[in-house]
Amino acid sequence: MQKVTRFLIIAVLFFTAVSFMPLKKEKVQWLTVSELQEAYSKNPKPVLVDVYTSWCGWCKVMDKETYSNANVAAYINEHYYAVKFNAEQKQSVEWNGKKFDYNRQNKVNDLAVYLCSGQLSFPTTVFLTDLNARPATLSGYLKAKEIEPPLKYFGEGAFKTQNFQEFNKSFSPSW
């Protein structure tokens, strides 16, 4: 009887301790530009680029709240190659066979200028249907519910048959 009681106490303590352990959260699998090039050459799929700066407060909030959202992270990981790009990166970067350098006049890398279509605002979320596609940009902080429609528009290939306004009219959020 004493062994059974001891076993039950240990089991209750174990399950109590385990129940307070934090659950493993899904995280976006961010790639560098060079990692993207390699992965894309093997298996093309849409690309999402988070263009940020180290001093940008809203960039940090978006990382903490939006990109840490389990639904957002899982969807991005399944449907996109995700790249985190520091707009102020001083090292040269090669994107799809073209070299981009640091632009001293704008104090940003020219890849950021290209990806943001010249409208430098941070954070900027960039969607590319392929590496040669014209960047589709969304400037500013986006909540999970705000990023869901464009994520699904490009991630599910709806851009091939309708414009975003048509897609958004019939879109039903699920997060």
Helices and strands as residue ranges (DSSP letters): H 2-19, E 30-31, H 33-42, E 47-52, H 57-61, I 62-66, H 70-79, E 81-86, E 93-95, E 98-100, E 102-103, E 108-109, H 110-115, E 124-128, E 136-139, H 144-155, G 158-160, H 164-170
